[in-house]
Amino acid sequence: MAVGLLVLVALLAWPIGLVVWANGKVQHTPALSGAADTPGTTYLLTGSDSRADGAIEDTTTEGARTDTILLLHVPEHGPTALISLPRDTYVDVPGRGPAKLNAAFSWGKAPLLVQTVEQLSGLTVDHYAEIGMGGVEQVVDAVGGVNLCYDADVNDPDSGMVWTSGCHDVGGVDALAFSRMRKADPTGDVGRAERQRQLIGAVMSKVKPSSLVLHPGRQVELVDAGTGALTVDDGSDIVDLARLALAFKAANGPGGITGTPPITSIDYRPGHNLGSTVLLDKDATPTFFAAIRDGSLPAGPVGGMPTS
């Protein structure tokens, strides 16, 4: 009887201790706008390409930008949606004017990016999470690598992606390059967003609770990798991140929605010294985000490139 009680206490205390430890590792930052709530729960997720963590070898670029911008929405009823917002999306940045979406992060970090995304989507961001590129490497390595597919040969010096057409098992360094490559992709930001969602799905498929219960060491390794390079809004904690992970799984499953908003052009040149930008369909985009908010879109891929 005493042995049984000790085992029960250990099984309960271990995850509680793990949660407390993980909570202490997550960094926090002011991010949310305080705008009026919209239905459902909305997460804004970004991948910072800051060179500070050494994951990207570059001695000429300072500061941080966002290579990845994802809007994850859990409606009150209907399918969960994971929407990639191309970083070069042409937007109106509050207080700054016309610009590419990732410029909002460069100018005003998380708060200005949140405001810009809220203005674009009509969705109030409830939780914000940002992961450094070094964290991507660590998480992929912690799950033992992933299998990724791309149907083209690539040798892209900017991202470091060297690829032979097909599917390959890769570790953290190659997975990061896979998710960052853009210039060698004929669909640019849109293609990169598709590969980023593929990488997310590959990682999530490797993280199965049933495989972790009897492996405390692996639990620690995964939590350490997942939280070490993570920054969230001041009001979020590890429980919110657990809910986020469940929403990720739902969006990437057969009953979820993944894709981009409706796109008119991936090479829109508006002037203002902006160069090439991604132009969203001004008529279809508000309706698209309203349907995401209300959970009225059917499950499956959405948005993407213009059909004509």
Buried (B, 14 or more C-beta within 10 A) or exposed (E): EEEEEEEEEEEEEEEEEBBEBBEEBBEBEEBBBEEEEBBBBBBBBBBBBBBEBEBBEEEEEEEBBBBBBBBBBBBEEBBBBBBBBBBBBBBEBBEBEBBBBBBBBBBBBBBBBBBBBBBBBBBBBBBBBBBBBBBBBBBBBBBEBBEBEBEEEBEBEEBBBEBEEEEBEBEBBBBBBBBBBBEBBEBBBBBBBBBBBBBBBBBBEBBEEEEBEEEBEBBBBBBBBBBBBBBBBEEBBBEBBEBBEEBBBBBBBEEBBBBBBBBBBBEBEEEEEBEBBBBBBEEBBBEBBBBBBBBEBEBEEBBBEEEE
